[in-house]
Amino acid sequence: MMIRFFFSLLSLLVSMQVLANSLPKQAAIPGGVVIVPLSADLIVKPKVTFRGKQVAVVEHESQWVAIVGVSLSSKVGAQTLSVIQKGKGSEVLFHIEDKAYPTQHITIANKRKVNPNKSDMSRINSESAVINAALRHWTDKSVLPLPFSWPIEGQVSGLYGRRRVFNGLPRRPHSGMDIAAPTGTEIHAPAEGTVREVGNYFFNGNTIFIDHGQGLVTIFCHLDRTDVVSGQIVKRGEVIGTVGMTGRVTGPHLHLGVSLNDTRVEPRLFFPAR
């Protein structure tokens, strides 16, 4: 019994250490994530901002590192982080390389989902304020719950970053990835976190935002049913809703998004390879 307890404790400590050291995959490109080494002084945690937005900072291999989300609109070349530690300010540079994303042409039957009318725009503008508040919320955490677990199984039907053309009209690039699955398929929380917002939105349909700390938020859109409420704490693997086809869609699927420092980035960088 004592031996079994020892190995169980050892396994727990190892898993905790792995969790503490886990980082997303790095991709120094527009839409990617960059890991930037900062300081070996572990007594005082640095505060880091990028383009005016606070950036996640975690301890990794006996030093602080920043986990920076890079927007799809970022220009290739040098980027600057602002760092404050012990009251002193400094700048740290990192570089991003170019990446060409393909174009996707989509036909939408509901033309208002491509060209909203005045009433629709009023609703969209109101919803944007709610969505922005959820994505910009900052929760201090020392460890991020990475890597995430996939919320559903299914065929990837839409990749992140694709330049989308709806009914012949160019629109914003795809800010997440689409996973096709039948309506009613259960969606599971990818990690522990706090449900920051639940709502029904013009483009996104029924949507859930889960805050995992330090500006890291997962986004689940087009749901048929939502099983959680704002403020609820969820555990990894807990059912949060079901796949549907609400909002701007052509069929049932889950739009899975990841936001880091209020920047929508490539979700696959945070999950195990499929």
N, C-alpha and C positions, 0 to 999 in steps of 0.2 A: 504493500500500500504506500509506504514511504517513497519507494523508488518511482512508482507511478506518479505520485504527487510532485516529485522533483522534476521529472521529465515534462509534466504538464506546466509547471512553473517556468521551466527553461524555454518551452515552446512559446509561452505567453510573452516572455521577455524578448525573445528573438523577434516575434511578430511585431511587438511594440517598437523595437529598434528599426525594423524594416519600414514601418509606417512613418517613424520620425524622419527617416532619411529619404523617403520617396519624393520624387520631383516629377513633373510632367516631362514628356519628351521635348527636346529643344528643336526648334525650327526657326532659324534667323531669317525669316521672310515676312512680307506683308501677310497678315492673318495668322502669324505664328506666335511662338512663345520663346523668349530668350532668358536664359539663366545667367545672371550677372554676379560674379563674386564681389563682395564688399569689404568686410572687415573681419579680422580674427579676434577682435575684442568682444567677447561674448557677454560682458557685464551689462553694457548698454546697447539696446537694440536700435539700429539706425531707422530713421524715418525717410522713406524714399518716395519721390513723386516723379511721374513721367507725363509731360504735357499737362501739368496742373492736377493730375489725378494720383491719389495715393496708390502705391504698389505693394503687393504682398512681399514680406520679408520673412524667411525662415532660417533656422539653424541647420546647416548641412555640412557634415565632415569637419566639425570644429571651426566653422566660420559662418558669418551671415551671408546669405545670398538673396538677391532680388529675383522674383519671378514676374517677368514683364510681358503683358499681352500687347501685341503689335497690330495695329489696325490694317485692314485691307487697303486703305488709302495712303498708307505711309510710303514716303519716298525712299528709294534705295540709297544706302550710304550710312554715314555716321548719325547716331542718335544719342541724346544726352539725358542722363538721369540726374536729378537733384537729390543730394544726400545730406541729411543733418544727423550728426552724432555728437553727443556731449556738447550741444550748443554750437557746434562748428559746422559750417556748410561747405560742401565740395561738389564736384561734378564727376561723373563716371561715364565714359563713352562705351557704346557698343555699336556694332554694324549689322545691317540687314542686307541680304542679297535679293535679287529680283526673282519673281516667279510669275509665270503666265498661267492664268486660269482659263479653262475653256468656256464657251458660251452655250447656254441651254435655251432652246425655244419651247415655250409652253403655251397651250391654248386653254383659255379660261372661259367657260360658258357664261358665267355671270360677269357681264362687262363692267358692272360697278366695282368689282374687285380689282379691276385694272384702272378704271377711270372713275373714282368716287365722285358722287355729286356733293353739293354744298352741305347738305345735312350729314352725309357720311364724313366729310372732312371735319366738321365740328366734333363728331364723335371720335375720330382718329386723333385729333389734337388733344382732346380731353384724356384719352387713353394713354397717349404718349407720356403725359406727366406722371401717371401712375406707374407705368412700366419703367421710366427713368428712375423714379424713386426706389423701386425694388432693386434695380441693377446697381445703383450708386450707394446703397446702404453699406456701411462698414462695420464689421464685427471682428474685434480683436481675437485672434487665436494663435497659439504657439505652434500648432501642428495642423497641416491641412490633410484631410482624409483621402490621400491618393495612394495608389491609382484608384479611379472609380471602377465600379462594376457596371456592365452594360445593362440598361433598364429593360430591354426586350431582346428577343432573338428575331431576326428577320433579314430580308434582302435590302441592302443599301440601294435606295432608288434616287437619291440626290446628294451630291457631294458638296462640301463646303467650298465657298469661293467662286462658284460658277457665276458668270455674267448672265443674268436672266433676261429673256425677252418674252414678255407676255403679250399675246395677240399682236405680235409685230412691233411692240413698243418697248424700248430698253427700260429696265428698272434696276433697283439696287441689287448688288451681288447677293448670292445666297449666304446667309449669316450662320447657318448650322448645317446639319446633315439630316437627310430623310431616311427613315427605316420603314419599309413597307410591311404591314401586318394587318390581319383581319380586324374589322371593327369589334371591339370588346376585349381585345388582347390586353392582359394586365401589364401595367407599367410599374417598375420597381425603382425605388430611390437608389441612385448610384452610390450613395454614401450618407452618413449621418449629416444632419443639417436642420435649419429652421425654415419652414415655409414662409417666405417673405411676402408673397402675394398669390392670390388665386382669382382669376377673372375670365370673362368672355370678351374678346377683342375682335375688331372688324377684320383684320387680316389674319391674326393668329388663332382665332377661335378660342375654345376653352384652353386655358394656359395656366401652368404652375411654375413658380420661381422658387428654387431652393437655395438658400444662403449657406455656404459651407465655410465661410469665414474669410477675412482679409480680401474682400472684393471678388471672391470666387463664387459664381452663381451658375447653377444649371437651369436650363429652360426647356419646358416640355409643352409643345403646341399642338393644336388641332384635336384635342382629346374629345372623346365621346362622353366620358364621365370623369369628374374629379372627386377623389375620396378624402381630401385633406382640406384644411382651412388655414387661413393666414395666422401666423404665430405658432402653429403646431410644430413640435420637434419630431422629426422622423429618423428612423434608423436605416442603415444600409439593408436593402432588400425588401423593405416594407412597400406594400402596394399603395400607390398614390393616385391611380386613376386607370383609365383604359383608352386604347387607341380609338380614334374616330376620324371624322372628316369635316370638322367645323372650321369656319374661316375660309381663307383662299386656298383651295385644294382641288386636285383632280381625282383623288381617290383616298382611301383610308391609309394613313401612315402616321408615324411619330416624327415630328420635327424636333430634333435634339440639338440644343444650343449650349455653348459654354461662354460665359462672360468673365473676363479677368481685367481688373482695373477699368471697369465700364467699357470694355472693348470686346466685341464678339470675335472669338478666335476658333481655330480648327479644333473641333471636339475630339478627334481621334488622338490628339497628343496626350489626353488625360485618361485614356482607356487602354486595356491590354489589346494587343494586335488580334484582329478577327481572322 
